[in-house]
Amino acid sequence: MRILIVSDTHGNDTGIVLALHALQPVDLVVHCGDGEADIRLLESIDTTASVRVAGNCDVGSAAPRELLCEWKGVKVLICHGDRYGVKAGLAKLEARGCEAGVQAILYGHTHLAMIEKRSGILLINPGTLFSQASFQSCALLEIGDDGFQATIHPLPC
């Protein structure tokens, strides 16, 4: 299973489309908040399944702030990260992941792409696709019979 992870698109729906086409085939797109309208636009033009959570800038959103999902036996927490203070460190997010018993956490908010393993949990921040950012990126989570891995991908020009 191939999962495209994006976050903090802040109006750059074109960036999501570019990322999706660059990393095809993709089974699912996950948006980690701050650009819910962008993922809704993608849903209207592409049939790829999607999952989303609301970020701190998604004012009035009906999307949940956090989701627990399981794909091919891998339990995943999806959140924006602001409620766990990720700009100040990952300890609270790590603790939430341990409490939830997940193997991976997908989050955003910092606009900094990162993959790090803590307490046996793979923490994945795809970075940002905000058009004003100096580095735009997304992440790909691949889940197979032999495990899972994540990679960061710069937005293609």
N, CA and C atoms as an extended XYZ file, in Angstrom:
471
Properties=species:S:1:pos:R:3:atomname:S:1:resname:S:1:resid:I:1 pbc="F F F"
N         0.843       -1.169        0.000 N   MET     1
C         0.000        0.000        0.000 CA  MET     1
C         0.893        1.239        0.000 C   MET     1
N         0.553        2.195       -0.866 N   ARG     2
C         1.323        3.439       -0.977 CA  ARG     2
C         0.436        4.614       -0.546 C   ARG     2
N         0.896        5.341        0.472 N   ILE     3
C         0.115        6.428        1.049 CA  ILE     3
C         0.887        7.738        0.895 C   ILE     3
N         0.317        8.676        0.159 N   LEU     4
C         0.884       10.009        0.022 CA  LEU     4
C         0.461       10.825        1.238 C   LEU     4
N         1.419       11.450        1.908 N   ILE     5
C         1.143       12.264        3.088 CA  ILE     5
C         1.491       13.709        2.767 C   ILE     5
N         0.526       14.608        2.978 N   VAL     6
C         0.752       16.037        2.779 CA  VAL     6
C         0.248       16.774        4.015 C   VAL     6
N         0.710       17.999        4.180 N   SER     7
C         0.258       18.828        5.285 CA  SER     7
C         0.541       20.278        4.961 C   SER     7
N        -0.151       21.155        5.645 N   ASP     8
C         0.137       22.585        5.576 CA  ASP     8
C         0.225       23.087        4.136 C   ASP     8
N        -0.799       22.765        3.367 N   THR     9
C        -0.832       23.214        1.969 CA  THR     9
C        -1.262       24.667        1.855 C   THR     9
N        -2.042       25.150        2.802 N   HIS    10
C        -2.411       26.571        2.886 CA  HIS    10
C        -2.807       27.170        1.536 C   HIS    10
N        -3.685       26.484        0.812 N   GLY    11
C        -4.195       27.020       -0.451 CA  GLY    11
C        -3.476       26.537       -1.692 C   GLY    11
N        -2.446       25.721       -1.551 N   ASN    12
C        -1.712       25.236       -2.720 CA  ASN    12
C        -2.257       23.878       -3.162 C   ASN    12
N        -3.489       23.886       -3.682 N   ASP    13
C        -4.070       22.630       -4.161 CA  ASP    13
C        -3.297       22.088       -5.356 C   ASP    13
N        -2.677       22.964       -6.136 N   THR    14
C        -1.853       22.530       -7.269 CA  THR    14
C        -0.688       21.676       -6.781 C   THR    14
N        -0.121       22.030       -5.631 N   GLY    15
C         0.984       21.257       -5.068 CA  GLY    15
C         0.583       19.830       -4.747 C   GLY    15
N        -0.630       19.638       -4.230 N   ILE    16
C        -1.108       18.279       -3.934 CA  ILE    16
C        -1.226       17.480       -5.223 C   ILE    16
N        -1.773       18.088       -6.250 N   VAL    17
C        -1.938       17.400       -7.537 CA  VAL    17
C        -0.567       17.027       -8.110 C   VAL    17
N         0.401       17.937       -8.048 N   LEU    18
C         1.759       17.639       -8.538 CA  LEU    18
C         2.375       16.481       -7.763 C   LEU    18
N         2.235       16.508       -6.442 N   ALA    19
C         2.796       15.444       -5.614 CA  ALA    19
C         2.137       14.104       -5.933 C   ALA    19
N         0.822       14.119       -6.071 N   LEU    20
C         0.085       12.894       -6.374 CA  LEU    20
C         0.541       12.290       -7.699 C   LEU    20
N         0.641       13.116       -8.709 N   HIS    21
C         1.041       12.604      -10.022 CA  HIS    21
C         2.502       12.157      -10.052 C   HIS    21
N         3.350       12.823       -9.283 N   ALA    22
C         4.767       12.449       -9.255 CA  ALA    22
C         5.000       11.105       -8.572 C   ALA    22
N         4.147       10.754       -7.604 N   LEU    23
C         4.376        9.539       -6.821 CA  LEU    23
C         3.423        8.399       -7.160 C   LEU    23
N         2.654        8.534       -8.215 N   GLN    24
C         1.729        7.471       -8.629 CA  GLN    24
C         2.487        6.173       -8.856 C   GLN    24
N         1.907        5.025       -8.577 N   PRO    25
C         0.543        4.846       -8.084 CA  PRO    25
C         0.469        5.083       -6.577 C   PRO    25
N        -0.626        5.685       -6.134 N   VAL    26
C        -0.890        5.960       -4.724 CA  VAL    26
C        -2.273        5.418       -4.408 C   VAL    26
N        -2.375        4.709       -3.288 N   ASP    27
C        -3.662        4.131       -2.877 CA  ASP    27
C        -4.496        5.077       -2.025 C   ASP    27
N        -3.821        6.010       -1.362 N   LEU    28
C        -4.497        6.882       -0.414 CA  LEU    28
C        -3.705        8.172       -0.256 C   LEU    28
N        -4.422        9.290       -0.062 N   VAL    29
C        -3.791       10.566        0.269 CA  VAL    29
C        -4.242       10.943        1.674 C   VAL    29
N        -3.282       11.265        2.540 N   VAL    30
C        -3.571       11.724        3.892 CA  VAL    30
C        -3.153       13.184        3.997 C   VAL    30
N        -4.073       14.036        4.440 N   HIS    31
C        -3.760       15.449        4.667 CA  HIS    31
C        -3.766       15.683        6.173 C   HIS    31
N        -2.647       16.164        6.700 N   CYS    32
C        -2.483       16.348        8.146 CA  CYS    32
C        -2.862       17.753        8.622 C   CYS    32
N        -3.707       18.433        7.886 N   GLY    33
C        -4.265       19.691        8.353 CA  GLY    33
C        -3.647       20.945        7.771 C   GLY    33
N        -4.361       22.037        7.947 N   ASP    34
C        -4.038       23.357        7.398 CA  ASP    34
C        -4.067       23.337        5.870 C   ASP    34
N        -5.262       23.095        5.370 N   GLY    35
C        -5.497       23.075        3.933 CA  GLY    35
C        -6.604       22.113        3.569 C   GLY    35
N        -7.573       21.984        4.463 N   GLU    36
C        -8.657       21.038        4.216 CA  GLU    36
C        -9.377       21.330        2.903 C   GLU    36
N        -9.542       22.595        2.556 N   ALA    37
C       -10.205       22.942        1.293 CA  ALA    37
C        -9.408       22.424        0.104 C   ALA    37
N        -8.089       22.355        0.245 N   ASP    38
C        -7.235       21.872       -0.844 CA  ASP    38
C        -7.476       20.394       -1.112 C   ASP    38
N        -7.613       19.603       -0.062 N   ILE    39
C        -7.848       18.169       -0.252 CA  ILE    39
C        -9.258       17.925       -0.781 C   ILE    39
N       -10.222       18.760       -0.383 N   ARG    40
C       -11.570       18.623       -0.930 CA  ARG    40
C       -11.564       18.890       -2.431 C   ARG    40
N       -10.766       19.850       -2.882 N   LEU    41
C       -10.658       20.119       -4.313 CA  LEU    41
C       -10.052       18.912       -5.027 C   LEU    41
N        -9.014       18.323       -4.450 N   LEU    42
C        -8.413       17.131       -5.047 CA  LEU    42
C        -9.450       16.026       -5.188 C   LEU    42
N       -10.273       15.844       -4.169 N   GLU    43
C       -11.308       14.807       -4.212 CA  GLU    43
C       -12.291       15.047       -5.358 C   GLU    43
N       -12.504       16.295       -5.712 N   SER    44
C       -13.453       16.597       -6.784 CA  SER    44
C       -12.882       16.335       -8.172 C   SER    44
N       -11.543       16.236       -8.281 N   ILE    45
C       -10.939       16.027       -9.607 CA  ILE    45
C       -10.199       14.703       -9.743 C   ILE    45
N       -10.048       13.952       -8.639 N   ASP    46
C        -9.294       12.700       -8.673 CA  ASP    46
C       -10.018       11.672       -7.821 C   ASP    46
N        -9.986       10.425       -8.222 N   THR    47
C       -10.712        9.374       -7.505 CA  THR    47
C        -9.889        8.702       -6.414 C   THR    47
N        -8.640        9.125       -6.215 N   THR    48
C        -7.820        8.534       -5.167 CA  THR    48
C        -8.466        8.793       -3.808 C   THR    48
N        -8.574        7.761       -2.998 N   ALA    49
C        -9.179        7.896       -1.670 CA  ALA    49
C        -8.353        8.852       -0.816 C   ALA    49
N        -9.012        9.537        0.122 N   SER    50
C        -8.284       10.464        0.980 CA  SER    50
C        -8.832       10.438        2.402 C   SER    50
N        -7.965       10.826        3.321 N   VAL    51
C        -8.278       10.951        4.733 CA  VAL    51
C        -7.706       12.295        5.165 C   VAL    51
N        -8.420       13.000        6.052 N   ARG    52
C        -7.911       14.306        6.479 CA  ARG    52
C        -8.271       14.590        7.925 C   ARG    52
N        -7.432       15.411        8.543 N   VAL    53
C        -7.725       15.973        9.851 CA  VAL    53
C        -7.633       17.484        9.726 C   VAL    53
N        -8.270       18.179       10.647 N   ALA    54
C        -8.231       19.636       10.645 CA  ALA    54
C        -7.002       20.130       11.400 C   ALA    54
N        -6.431       21.203       10.873 N   GLY    55
C        -5.327       21.866       11.551 CA  GLY    55
C        -5.802       23.140       12.221 C   GLY    55
N        -4.900       23.839       12.864 N   ASN    56
C        -5.261       25.060       13.587 CA  ASN    56
C        -5.731       26.177       12.658 C   ASN    56
N        -5.406       26.124       11.374 N   CYS    57
C        -5.858       27.145       10.417 CA  CYS    57
C        -7.121       26.733        9.659 C   CYS    57
N        -7.625       25.541        9.908 N   ASP    58
C        -8.838       25.066        9.236 CA  ASP    58
C       -10.073       25.475       10.043 C   ASP    58
N       -10.267       26.766       10.153 N   VAL    59
C       -11.346       27.330       10.961 CA  VAL    59
C       -12.706       26.880       10.423 C   VAL    59
N       -13.561       26.414       11.316 N   GLY    60
C       -14.898       25.979       10.939 CA  GLY    60
C       -14.960       24.601       10.311 C   GLY    60
N       -13.862       23.884       10.276 N   SER    61
C       -13.827       22.560        9.665 CA  SER    61
C       -14.629       21.549       10.475 C   SER    61
N       -15.277       20.647        9.768 N   ALA    62
C       -15.988       19.545       10.416 CA  ALA    62
C       -15.102       18.304       10.511 C   ALA    62
N       -13.895       18.374        9.958 N   ALA    63
C       -12.972       17.236       10.009 CA  ALA    63
C       -12.494       17.028       11.442 C   ALA    63
N       -12.212       15.793       11.815 N   PRO    64
C       -11.709       15.540       13.169 CA  PRO    64
C       -10.316       16.138       13.349 C   PRO    64
N        -9.940       16.399       14.561 N   ARG    65
C        -8.600       16.917       14.858 CA  ARG    65
C        -7.579       15.779       14.950 C   ARG    65
N        -8.063       14.553       15.099 N   GLU    66
C        -7.175       13.409       15.257 CA  GLU    66
C        -7.905       12.160       14.781 C   GLU    66
N        -7.169       11.256       14.165 N   LEU    67
C        -7.744        9.988       13.709 CA  LEU    67
C        -6.798        8.843       14.048 C   LEU    67
N        -7.371        7.706       14.387 N   LEU    68
C        -6.616        6.467       14.489 CA  LEU    68
C        -7.068        5.589       13.334 C   LEU    68
N        -6.112        5.115       12.554 N   CYS    69
C        -6.410        4.262       11.396 CA  CYS    69
C        -5.521        3.030       11.461 C   CYS    69
N        -5.922        2.017       10.722 N   GLU    70
C        -5.083        0.832       10.589 CA  GLU    70
C        -5.105        0.394        9.144 C   GLU    70
N        -3.911        0.263        8.564 N   TRP    71
C        -3.785       -0.180        7.182 CA  TRP    71
C        -2.813       -1.342        7.133 C   TRP    71
N        -3.278       -2.463        6.610 N   LYS    72
C        -2.462       -3.666        6.464 CA  LYS    72
C        -1.757       -4.029        7.766 C   LYS    72
N        -2.482       -3.888        8.893 N   GLY    73
C        -1.948       -4.260       10.190 CA  GLY    73
C        -1.072       -3.218       10.864 C   GLY    73
N        -0.892       -2.056       10.241 N   VAL    74
C        -0.089       -0.988       10.837 CA  VAL    74
C        -1.038        0.065       11.410 C   VAL    74
N        -0.978        0.246       12.729 N   LYS    75
C        -1.834        1.216       13.402 CA  LYS    75
C        -1.168        2.594       13.352 C   LYS    75
N        -1.949        3.610       12.907 N   VAL    76
C        -1.409        4.938       12.639 CA  VAL    76
C        -2.269        6.007       13.320 C   VAL    76
N        -1.610        6.979       13.928 N   LEU    77
C        -2.264        8.167       14.473 CA  LEU    77
C        -2.026        9.309       13.488 C   LEU    77
N        -3.101       10.018       13.133 N   ILE    78
C        -2.996       11.173       12.251 CA  ILE    78
C        -3.486       12.391       13.019 C   ILE    78
N        -2.678       13.440       13.047 N   CYS    79
C        -3.071       14.687       13.697 CA  CYS    79
C        -2.304       15.834       13.052 C   CYS    79
N        -2.658       17.051       13.411 N   HIS    80
C        -1.916       18.190       12.875 CA  HIS    80
C        -0.641       18.425       13.679 C   HIS    80
N        -0.718       18.263       14.970 N   GLY    81
C         0.465       18.390       15.814 CA  GLY    81
C         0.457       19.600       16.724 C   GLY    81
N        -0.329       20.612       16.383 N   ASP    82
C        -0.339       21.833       17.191 CA  ASP    82
C        -0.791       21.564       18.619 C   ASP    82
N        -1.742       20.674       18.808 N   ARG    83
C        -2.247       20.375       20.153 CA  ARG    83
C        -1.244       19.606       21.008 C   ARG    83
N        -0.189       19.116       20.388 N   TYR    84
C         0.869       18.413       21.108 CA  TYR    84
C         2.156       19.236       21.178 C   TYR    84
N         2.078       20.494       20.799 N   GLY    85
C         3.219       21.402       20.922 CA  GLY    85
C         4.440       20.983       20.127 C   GLY    85
N         4.234       20.447       18.923 N   VAL    86
C         5.355       19.891       18.152 CA  VAL    86
C         6.417       20.920       17.754 C   VAL    86
N         6.073       22.194       17.767 N   LYS    87
C         7.095       23.209       17.458 CA  LYS    87
C         8.109       23.334       18.596 C   LYS    87
N         7.733       22.880       19.789 N   ALA    88
C         8.625       22.934       20.947 CA  ALA    88
C         9.283       21.584       21.234 C   ALA    88
N         8.899       20.549       20.509 N   GLY    89
C         9.448       19.214       20.729 CA  GLY    89
C         8.397       18.151       20.489 C   GLY    89
N         8.827       16.906       20.462 N   LEU    90
C         7.931       15.808       20.090 CA  LEU    90
C         7.539       14.905       21.266 C   LEU    90
N         7.919       15.264       22.472 N   ALA    91
C         7.663       14.396       23.626 CA  ALA    91
C         6.173       14.142       23.853 C   ALA    91
N         5.344       15.163       23.764 N   LYS    92
C         3.905       14.987       23.985 CA  LYS    92
C         3.275       14.145       22.875 C   LYS    92
N         3.721       14.342       21.646 N   LEU    93
C         3.218       13.551       20.521 CA  LEU    93
C         3.650       12.094       20.668 C   LEU    93
N         4.893       11.897       21.058 N   GLU    94
C         5.416       10.551       21.298 CA  GLU    94
C         4.605        9.854       22.391 C   GLU    94
N         4.318       10.578       23.483 N   ALA    95
C         3.532       10.003       24.583 CA  ALA    95
C         2.136        9.618       24.116 C   ALA    95
N         1.516       10.449       23.290 N   ARG    96
C         0.183       10.132       22.753 CA  ARG    96
C         0.246        8.877       21.891 C   ARG    96
N         1.284        8.754       21.098 N   GLY    97
C         1.449        7.562       20.265 CA  GLY    97
C         1.612        6.299       21.086 C   GLY    97
N         2.383        6.393       22.171 N   CYS    98
C         2.560        5.240       23.069 CA  CYS    98
C         1.239        4.861       23.712 C   CYS    98
N         0.502        5.878       24.158 N   GLU    99
C        -0.806        5.652       24.790 CA  GLU    99
C        -1.778        4.978       23.821 C   GLU    99
N        -1.728        5.380       22.552 N   ALA   100
C        -2.644        4.834       21.547 CA  ALA   100
C        -2.157        3.497       20.977 C   ALA   100
N        -0.924        3.129       21.261 N   GLY   101
C        -0.388        1.856       20.781 CA  GLY   101
C        -0.166        1.810       19.276 C   GLY   101
N         0.260        2.941       18.712 N   VAL   102
C         0.455        3.008       17.260 CA  VAL   102
C         1.891        2.675       16.875 C   VAL   102
N         2.073        2.341       15.592 N   GLN   103
C         3.409        2.111       15.063 CA  GLN   103
C         3.924        3.318       14.273 C   GLN   103
N         3.007        4.217       13.887 N   ALA   104
C         3.410        5.414       13.143 CA  ALA   104
C         2.492        6.578       13.498 C   ALA   104
N         3.054        7.787       13.430 N   ILE   105
C         2.291        9.014       13.622 CA  ILE   105
C         2.555        9.914       12.420 C   ILE   105
N         1.479       10.391       11.806 N   LEU   106
C         1.564       11.337       10.702 CA  LEU   106
C         1.103       12.683       11.235 C   LEU   106
N         1.932       13.706       11.090 N   TYR   107
C         1.591       15.011       11.640 CA  TYR   107
C         2.220       16.123       10.801 C   TYR   107
N         1.826       17.356       11.081 N   GLY   108
C         2.349       18.514       10.363 CA  GLY   108
C         2.653       19.648       11.320 C   GLY   108
N         2.217       20.850       10.973 N   HIS   109
C         2.279       22.073       11.768 CA  HIS   109
C         3.627       22.785       11.720 C   HIS   109
N         4.735       22.072       11.743 N   THR   110
C         6.043       22.731       11.816 CA  THR   110
C         6.536       23.220       10.454 C   THR   110
N         5.982       22.690        9.376 N   HIS   111
C         6.414       22.968        8.000 CA  HIS   111
C         7.799       22.396        7.722 C   HIS   111
N         8.307       21.555        8.598 N   LEU   112
C         9.633       20.954        8.436 CA  LEU   112
C         9.498       19.450        8.224 C   LEU   112
N         9.953       18.974        7.088 N   ALA   113
C         9.887       17.550        6.775 CA  ALA   113
C        10.841       16.782        7.696 C   ALA   113
N        10.350       15.651        8.214 N   MET   114
C        11.158       14.873        9.125 CA  MET   114
C        10.598       13.467        9.281 C   MET   114
N        11.475       12.512        9.380 N   ILE   115
C        11.108       11.142        9.731 CA  ILE   115
C        12.042       10.740       10.862 C   ILE   115
N        11.456       10.328       11.975 N   GLU   116
C        12.248        9.981       13.152 CA  GLU   116
C        11.560        8.850       13.898 C   GLU   116
N        12.353        7.938       14.441 N   LYS   117
C        11.787        6.847       15.230 CA  LYS   117
C        12.032        7.128       16.711 C   LYS   117
N        10.931        7.059       17.501 N   ARG   118
C        10.987        7.264       18.944 CA  ARG   118
C        10.101        6.235       19.610 C   ARG   118
N        10.612        5.597       20.630 N   SER   119
C         9.839        4.598       21.394 CA  SER   119
C         9.225        3.548       20.463 C   SER   119
N         9.937        3.217       19.387 N   GLY   120
C         9.443        2.228       18.434 CA  GLY   120
C         8.370        2.741       17.497 C   GLY   120
N         8.082        4.050       17.545 N   ILE   121
C         7.055        4.669       16.698 CA  ILE   121
C         7.735        5.510       15.628 C   ILE   121
N         7.324        5.334       14.384 N   LEU   122
C         7.851        6.145       13.291 CA  LEU   122
C         7.031        7.432       13.208 C   LEU   122
N         7.665        8.573       13.485 N   LEU   123
C         7.015        9.878       13.402 CA  LEU   123
C         7.330       10.471       12.040 C   LEU   123
N         6.282       10.838       11.291 N   ILE   124
C         6.452       11.304        9.909 CA  ILE   124
C         5.793       12.664        9.751 C   ILE   124
N         6.599       13.664        9.435 N   ASN   125
C         6.091       14.990        9.103 CA  ASN   125
C         6.463       15.228        7.641 C   ASN   125
N         5.468       15.377        6.763 N   PRO   126
C         5.775       15.530        5.335 CA  PRO   126
C         6.320       16.902        4.966 C   PRO   126
N         6.349       17.833        5.918 N   GLY   127
C         6.757       19.198        5.607 CA  GLY   127
C         5.550       19.990        5.146 C   GLY   127
N         5.763       20.899        4.236 N   THR   128
C         4.692       21.766        3.764 CA  THR   128
C         4.673       21.837        2.241 C   THR   128
N         3.495       22.095        1.709 N   LEU   129
C         3.349       22.400        0.283 CA  LEU   129
C         2.922       23.865        0.106 C   LEU   129
N         3.027       24.660        1.170 N   PHE   130
C         2.691       26.082        1.099 CA  PHE   130
C         3.528       26.731       -0.001 C   PHE   130
N         2.870       27.432       -0.914 N   SER   131
C         3.559       27.974       -2.092 CA  SER   131
C         4.649       28.980       -1.750 C   SER   131
N         4.584       29.612       -0.574 N   GLN   132
C         5.599       30.590       -0.175 CA  GLN   132
C         6.788       29.965        0.557 C   GLN   132
N         6.737       28.673        0.819 N   ALA   133
C         7.822       28.007        1.546 CA  ALA   133
C         9.053       27.858        0.664 C   ALA   133
N        10.215       27.953        1.278 N   SER   134
C        11.466       27.805        0.513 CA  SER   134
C        11.707       26.349        0.111 C   SER   134
N        11.145       25.403        0.866 N   PHE   135
C        11.267       23.980        0.528 CA  PHE   135
C         9.897       23.341        0.681 C   PHE   135
N         9.349       22.873       -0.414 N   GLN   136
C         8.041       22.220       -0.409 CA  GLN   136
C         8.248       20.720       -0.559 C   GLN   136
N         7.528       19.963        0.287 N   SER   137
C         7.732       18.517        0.259 CA  SER   137
C         6.478       17.779        0.704 C   SER   137
N         6.508       16.479        0.458 N   CYS   138
C         5.472       15.557        0.893 CA  CYS   138
C         6.190       14.291        1.345 C   CYS   138
N         5.449       13.325        1.833 N   ALA   139
C         6.050       12.057        2.251 CA  ALA   139
C         5.267       10.907        1.633 C   ALA   139
N         5.927        9.777        1.548 N   LEU   140
C         5.299        8.557        1.053 CA  LEU   140
C         5.505        7.477        2.098 C   LEU   140
N         4.406        6.883        2.556 N   LEU   141
C         4.448        5.751        3.474 CA  LEU   141
C         4.093        4.514        2.671 C   LEU   141
N         5.004        3.554        2.659 N   GLU   142
C         4.776        2.305        1.933 CA  GLU   142
C         4.649        1.174        2.947 C   GLU   142
N         3.524        0.470        2.869 N   ILE   143
C         3.249       -0.636        3.783 CA  ILE   143
C         3.150       -1.912        2.953 C   ILE   143
N         3.988       -2.861        3.297 N   GLY   144
C         3.984       -4.136        2.584 CA  GLY   144
C         3.923       -5.293        3.551 C   GLY   144
N         3.994       -6.490        3.018 N   ASP   145
C         3.934       -7.688        3.850 CA  ASP   145
C         5.122       -7.793        4.801 C   ASP   145
N         6.244       -7.162        4.429 N   ASP   146
C         7.456       -7.252        5.238 CA  ASP   146
C         7.689       -6.022        6.121 C   ASP   146
N         6.695       -5.164        6.260 N   GLY   147
C         6.839       -3.997        7.128 CA  GLY   147
C         6.450       -2.708        6.420 C   GLY   147
N         6.959       -1.594        6.944 N   PHE   148
C         6.624       -0.304        6.369 CA  PHE   148
C         7.819        0.635        6.460 C   PHE   148
N         7.817        1.611        5.548 N   GLN   149
C         8.889        2.610        5.533 CA  GLN   149
C         8.332        3.911        4.977 C   GLN   149
N         8.994        5.009        5.310 N   ALA   150
C         8.572        6.327        4.838 CA  ALA   150
C         9.747        7.058        4.211 C   ALA   150
N         9.441        7.888        3.237 N   THR   151
C        10.443        8.714        2.570 CA  THR   151
C         9.878       10.115        2.343 C   THR   151
N        10.761       11.098        2.357 N   ILE   152
C        10.401       12.491        2.069 CA  ILE   152
C        10.704       12.766        0.603 C   ILE   152
N         9.812       13.515       -0.059 N   HIS   153
C         9.986       13.847       -1.473 CA  HIS   153
C         9.801       15.344       -1.691 C   HIS   153
N        10.798       16.024       -2.286 N   PRO   154
C        10.604       17.428       -2.634 CA  PRO   154
C         9.513       17.556       -3.685 C   PRO   154
N         8.771       18.662       -3.642 N   LEU   155
C         7.741       18.894       -4.647 CA  LEU   155
C         8.402       19.033       -6.005 C   LEU   155
N         7.916       18.286       -6.995 N   PRO   156
C         8.477       18.427       -8.336 CA  PRO   156
C         8.087       19.765       -8.954 C   PRO   156
N         9.008       20.316       -9.715 N   CYS   157
C         8.742       21.610      -10.365 CA  CYS   157
C         7.915       21.427      -11.621 C   CYS   157
